[in-house]
Each structure stands twice: as structure tokens, then as C-alpha cells.
Amino acid sequence: MWWAKECSALHPEIDWTIVTAESPEKQIEQIEALMAQKVDGLVILATESAPLTPIAEEAHNRGILIVNVDRGFLKPCADIFIEGDNKAFGRKSATFMVEKLGGKGKAKGDIIILEGIPCTVNTDRVSAAMEVFKSEPGIKVVGQQAANWNRQKALEVTETLLTKNPKVTAIWASDDDMALGAEQALTEKGISGVWILGGAGMKDIIKRVMEKDPMFPADITYPPSMIATGMELASSVLIGGKRAEKLQYIPQHLMIDVDLVTPENAKKYYFAKSIY
């Protein structure tokens, strides 16, 4: 929401409507209402991929410009799709864990995996990470469950998984909010010596990586400003007309790279004034 408001302020010539939704049902209602208002374009960060695909396809068929951000639709119904490289996210984070657990071919440890909301982002991250983990016979995934990128849910899920498997070595949390929930679960259960790898570049986690906190030895970045990028692209296409001509020169699929954050480079990714 913060990035969207920042971007909208740069374009007072556009009549923006910015809404958020906590469920696919609510988001579908919002898109239906916006279509009824005959908007020219929609920049959509889907709550979940599958339920949002039909309504996005309907909007696209009505001639509304669709810019899809982060969580992809299940059909190619967006004019422009912007995402972080989630397969690289999963691969780089899992590779780091393998190296920290002993290195390729020698890695050993029992790990827990926390998944996000069902969508293309989660699928790409988890599948890429699992390919790495499955190639290492010494690594055993002893628990795997969705915690929906939510701190409280991650606390509850991690507590359940730790009850069944209290002797884990590390937790692949795939998100910094979930990482903090997992940390709280470890603290409440009095379990020490377990480290966590989250992701997204939350400034509090980056600071702890920078300070060499053993709980968070590394992190993975994920571009927080993608919604603003989508809004900028929508603006450039729609302002002044000639939409079809402009779309000829804009890639339909834009993928933003992710980086591994370690104590050696964490300062580069720490932004004290960031809201996240």
C-alpha cells in the first residue's frame, strides 16, 4: 500500500483507486466494482492465483489493460506480468542452507519448510528449493506446511511441527514475517541452536544478518516496490493514448532478480527509513 500511494502521488493526472483485500473473494468483488466503473487499467497483485484468474481474464476480454504483479495468473490474461525470480529465490536460499549444513554431498540436518499462500510465487519457491534439498541425501525434510506468509500463522504451524520434530537443525521459512513467527515458536518452546532462513529483505532481519545474529545467518531479497513498477508501466501505456503501439515495445514478462544477503554485503540492502 505504501509503495502504491507513493507512486500515485507522482501522477496526479491519473484518477487512482487503491484498494487492498485479505481474501480472493473480496478482491474479486473489488475488481468487479472497478470494471463497473469502466476503468482503463488494473494493476493486480493477486491474493491467490487460481481464484483471481477468471476475473482477470474477464477484465482483459473487456479491453481493460491488465498489469499483473508478483503472483501470476494461471492463464496468460495479463498485458504485462512483473515478478521476482522466485525459482532463483528457492534455489539460492536452499543452496545457502546446504552449504551451511556441510556443503554439497556432505550436508546433514533435519529441516522444516514453511510454505506461503497457494499461488505461483509459493509454487516456484518451494519447488526450486525442494529440488536442491532432494539432491542431498543427508538433508531430511521432517515437516512441511503452509503458514501463508503470516507471522501468527507461522508461529502456530512451527509449534505444531516442532512438537512432532523437536530436534530440527534449521527452518526454511521462505519469508521474513514467517521467519519471525518461527523464531517466536522456538523461543516459547525453549529450543536453541536452530537457525532460520526467511526472505524478502525486511530491514529488521537484514540488520540482524548484518550484526551476525546466529539465528539469521542470511536472507534473500525480494523487490518490495513491484506494485509501483506496475503502476508506472500502466501509466506509461495509458497516458496520451496509442496503447497498442506502446505495448509493442514493452516486454510482456519482466522478471526481477533476487540476491543472497550475508553479513558481508548486508549493509548494501539495509534501509533504515524503510517501512518494511
Salt bridges, closest charged atoms under 4 A:
GLU13 OE2 - HIS11 ND1 3.04
GLU57 OE1 - LYS75 NZ 3.51
GLU58 OE2 - ARG62 NH2 2.73
ASP70 OD2 - ARG71 NE 3.98
ASP79 OD2 - HIS60 ND1 3.72
ASP79 OD2 - ARG243 NH2 3.87
GLU83 OE2 - HIS253 NE2 2.59
GLU136 OE2 - LYS104 NZ 3.54
ASP177 OD1 - ARG151 NH2 3.34
GLU183 OE2 - ARG208 NH2 2.55
GLU211 OE2 - LYS207 NZ 2.50
ASP213 OD2 - ARG208 NE 2.80
GLU232 OE2 - HIS11 NE2 3.01
ASP257 OD1 - LYS92 NZ 3.51
